């Protein structure tokens, strides 16, 4: 039994969020029930990776990340492209790891950071302070204490009988506090929280909560700082539970209903393919106009990204995904799928 017990005050807000999250997980699991297609899972994973890396200042867009993972040439910094490949490899190994195993933790860091830093897969050997601009916001424990602190945290994780939602958030905060690696601590903390949650409810393995954190990045850092000041993870746990709640709400809203799913193509993607079947390549604005859509994020999440991930459409200029002249056209695979849907 672990002797270490992370300090935490259970609040009414936490309990309310746990109840709401649990209800939403039930809804998502029932709605999903085998219909979360490989394309949808891959699309969610791409959103997860893009957002988690964007928090660490990676500038690649969802479309660029999609192109990198499809093996296409992308105009971007080699380091940023390497970060994408590494993160995808790490997330794909989630089912192989045990959350309380130190060797698995180090292996995950190795996958995430190989080719990016010298000390990948090893605890840091120097002191580190975390800065926001010019201001020191956190001085991490000295390297001599890291192995002991990590082992205590992992032992607590293995023995904890707290609710997995609470446990995963507390671990995330405690991990960031220790800051055990020279680089990659933020993305590791988010990856490991996903691992903990996915072993509790498998549907959470593909929940892009990182996209919510990316949109609320200042609040994420503020919650970490508030927890530091209080010397307990309470503010951060409340923040993360709220982020999980929002991500689940979005996932349920975007979950295709039964009559929308035909041969693993949603009604939204089918409409997009039909627009392009007899057309010259069209831009994002042209496609949105033809579909009667005004919200670009919704268009990308429900129409464009799933079609790109499924290789049903392609960019006319894949080397410059952010080009103002970028347009999209049907692939031969997309044309075949559309014919199959129309005659199925």
N, C-alpha and C positions, 0 to 999 in steps of 0.2 A: 504494500500500500504506500502510495506517495505521501511524504510528509508535507510537501509544498502545497499550499492552498492559495491560489490567486485571490487577492482582495476584491470583493464585489458586493455591491448593495443591490438586492433585487428590488425593482421599483414597480408600481402599478402599470406604468407605461410598458415595461418589458413584458409583463404578463398579458396585457391587452394585445400587444404585437404578436406574441407567440400564439395566442388563440386565433388571431386573424390569419397569420401565416399558415398555421396547421390546416385551417379551413380551406385556404387557397391551394395548398399542396394537394388536398383531397380533390378539389375541383379539377386541377390541372392533370392529376393522375387519371381521373375518370375520363376527362376529355381526351387525354393522350391515348391511353389504352391501346398501345401498339401502332398508333397512327403517326407517331413522331418519326417521320421518314428520315433516311440517311441525309437527304438534302437539307431538311430542316435542322437536324442536329448539327450538321456541318456549318450551316449558316449561323446558328447560335454560338458555336465554338469560335467562329471567325470574329463575331462581334465581341465575344469575351476577350480574345487575344488582342484585337485592335484597341479596345478600351483600356485593358490593363497596361499595355505598352504606351498608350497615349498619356496615361497618368505619369509615366516616367519620361515624357517628352519625345516619344517616337512620333514622327509626323505622318506616317503612312495612313492613308484612308482605308475604309472597309474594302473599297474596290481594289486598291493596291494590294492589300493583304490577301484578298481572294485570288488575285493574279499571281502573287508570289507562290501561294500554296498549290496553284494549278500548274506551276512550272513555267509560267510565262515571264518574259523579260519585263522588268519594272524599272523605271527611272527613279532611283532613290539611293540614299546613302547605304553603302555595303553593310555598315553596322546595323542599321535599322532593318534591313532585309534579313540579316543573320538573326536578329532578335525575334522576328516573326517565325522563322523556321524552327528556332530553338523552343519557343513557347508552344508551338503546335505539337512538337515531339513530346514535350513534357505533359501537356494535357491529355495526349493520346495514351499515356502510360498510367493514368489515374487508377485504373482497375488493378494494376500490378502492385500498388503500394499500400503499406499499413501506416496509418497516421502516427502511431506511437513509436515507429521504428527509426532510430537515428540514421542507419545506413540508407534507408529509403529517402529520408530528408536530404542527405548529402548527394545522393544520386539524382534527385530532382533538381537540386541546385546546379549540379554538373550539366544536366541536359539544358537547363535554362540559360546558363552563362558560358558554356564552352565557346571558345573563339572570341569572347567579349572581354574577359578578364583573365589574369594569370591564375588566380586562386579559385577557380571554379571547383565546386564540390568539396571545399575546405573552409573551416571557420577562419574568420579574419585574424590577422596577427598584429594588428595595429589599432590604436584608439581611433574613435570616430565620433564626430559631432554632426548633427543634422541641422542644416541651415535652411531658412526660408528667406531668400535674398541675403541680406547682411546679418540677419538675426539668428543667433544660436537658439534653436527651439528644443533640442534634446541632446544630452551627452550620454552616449551609450555606455554600458558597463565595460570595464577594461577587458582585453583579450584573455587574460589569465583566468577570468571567471566564466567565459562563454560556455565551454564544454559542460561545466557543472550546472549552469543555469538552464541550458537546453535539455540536458538529461532530466533535471527536476521537472521541467515543463512537460516533456514527453511522458514521464512516469505519471504525472497528474492526469494528462490526457487519457492514458490507458485506464486509469483507475476511476476516473470521474463518473459519478452517477447523476450529474446535472443533466438537464435537457440538452440534447445535441445542438439545438439552435444557440443556446447560451454558451455551451462549451466551445463551439466553433468560433464565436465572436471573441470570447475571452482569450482563446489561443491566439487568434489573429493579433489582438492588442499586445499580449505578452511577448509574442515573437518580434513584433516591431520594436518593442521596448528594448529587448536584448540586442537586436540588430546584429545577428551572429555572423553575417557575411560582409565582405568588402563592398559588394554591390549586389543588387537584385533582391534586397530584403522585402520591398513592397510587393513585387510580383510573386515572390515566394509565399508571403503571408496570405495573399489572395488565393493562390493555387491551393495551399494547404487547407484553407477554410472550405474551399470547394470539395476537396478530397474528403474531409470530415463529414460534410453535409451529404455528399453523394453516397457514402456508406450507410447513412441513415435512411435517405430516400433517393433512389437512383435517378429519379427525374431531375434532381437538382444538379446533376453532373453537367447539364447543358443549359443551366439558367444563367443568362449573361448579366449577373448583378454588377459586374465591372462597368457595364455601360451606364448604370445609374450612378455609380461612384464617380465616373468620369464627368458626368453632368453636374455633380455636386462636389467637385474636388476640393474646393476651399473648406466646405463643411467637414469633409473626411479628415483633412489635416487639423482643423479646429477641434474635432472630437478626440483625435490622438493627443493634442496638446492639453485639452481639458482633463483627460484621463491622467496624463503625467502630473498635472498640478494637484489633482485629488489623490494621487498615489493609489488609484484603483481604476479598473476598466469600465466602470458604470457608464460614463458618457459615450464611450466608443461602442459599447454593446447596444445602447439605445440607437445610436446612429446606424450601425450595421443591420440591426433588425428592421429598421425602417427602410433601408435600402433593399433588403431582401423582399420586404412586403411590396414595395413599388415594382421591383423586377417581376415578381410573381403576377401582380395585377396586369402588367403589360403583356406578359406571356399568355395569360388567359384571354385577354382581349384579342391577341393576334392568333390564337389557336384556331385553325380552320375547322369549321363544323363538318359533320359527316357528309353532307351533300356537296361540300366544296372539294372533297378529296376524291380524285379519280386518277388511279395509276400514279400516285405520288406527286401529282401536280395540283397545286391549289387553284381555286377559281381566279385569284388575282394574277398568278403567273400565266394561266391560260389566256386571260384577256390581253396581257402584255405580248405573248407570242402571236396572238391573232392580229394585233396591230402591225406587227413587223412582217407578217407572212407575204404580203403583196406590196411591201413598201420599200422605199430606199431607206438607208439607215437613218435613225431619228435620235435627236438629243434628249437629255433628261427633261428639259422644259417642253419639248414637243410631245414626248410620251405622256407627261403629266397633264398637259392640256387636252390631249385626245382622250385620256381616261377621266377627265373632270376632277383631277386632284389638285389640292393647293398646298398640302403639307409634305415637304420634301423628305423629312425623316420617315414618315409613314410609307411613302412611295419606295424609298430605298429598302426599308425593312421588309415590306410585304411583297414587293414586286421585283425590283431590280436585283437586290442581293441574292434571293433564292434562285432566280433565273441564271445569274452569273455562276453561283456555286454549282448548280446542276449542269453547267456548260450547255445551257439551252440558248443562250445569247452570248455575244462576245463584243468587245470594244473594237472600234475601227482603228484606234490608235493605242494599243496596249502599252507601248513604251512611255506614254504620257497620260496616265489615267486622269489627271486633273486638268488636262487641256481644255480650254474653253470651246474648242471645236470637237470635243469628244462626242461620238455617236455610237449607237448600238444596233447590231443586226442579228438576225436569226442564224444559228449554227445549223449544220446538217442534222445534228442530233435533235435540236429544237424543232426543226421542220418535220422530222420523222415522228417525234413525240406528238406534235399537234395533229398530224394525219391520223395517228393511232387513236388519239382522243376523239376525233371527229367521227371515226368509223368504229369506235369501240362500243 
